[in-house]
């Protein structure tokens, strides 16, 4: 009985951690919108272009970092 309880609680803990990490990831569009709202992340004279530095931040956002 004790082993079954231990295995069940371990499986529940793994399921909770995996669902939490899956919820942290965002889509490309959502991340790009979030990053582009800060004008410091934008490149170009008219400040509406997401360049190399901006895309690095978008990829990091998509990874959940």
N, C-alpha and C positions, 0 to 999 in steps of 0.2 A: 504494500500500500504506500509506503514511504517513497519507493522508487518511482511509482506512477505519479505521485504528487510532484516530485522533483522534476520529472521529465515534462509534465504538463506546464509547470511554471516556467521552465526554461523555454519551451516552445512559445509560450505566450510573450515572454520577454523579447524573443527574437522577432516575433511578428510585430510587436509594438515599435521596435527600433527600425525595422525595415519600412514600416508605413510612415514613420516620422521622416525618414530620409527621402522617401518618395514625394512627400508633400512639400519638402523644401525646394525642390527643383521647379523652375518656372520655364515657360515656353520662350522661344526666341523673341517673338513679338512683345511679350510682356516685359522681358528683360531690357530689350532695346528701348522701349518706351520709358521705363524707369530710369535708365542710364541717361537718355537724352534729355530728361527734364532738368538736369544740372548742366548749365551752359559751359562749365569748366571742362566737361568731357567732350565737347564738340570742337571740330577743326574748321578752318576756312575763314575767310573774311566776313561772311554773313552768318556764321555761327549756327548753321543748320545741317552740317555734314558730319556724320559719324565716321571718323577715320580709323586708322590702325589702333590707336590707344583706346578709343571708344569701343571698338570691337573686342579688344582684349578684356575689357571690363564686362561686356555683354556675355562673352564665353564663360567668364568666372561666375557671373550671376547664374547662368544656366546650369553650371556644375554645383551650385548651392554653396559656393564659398563666400 
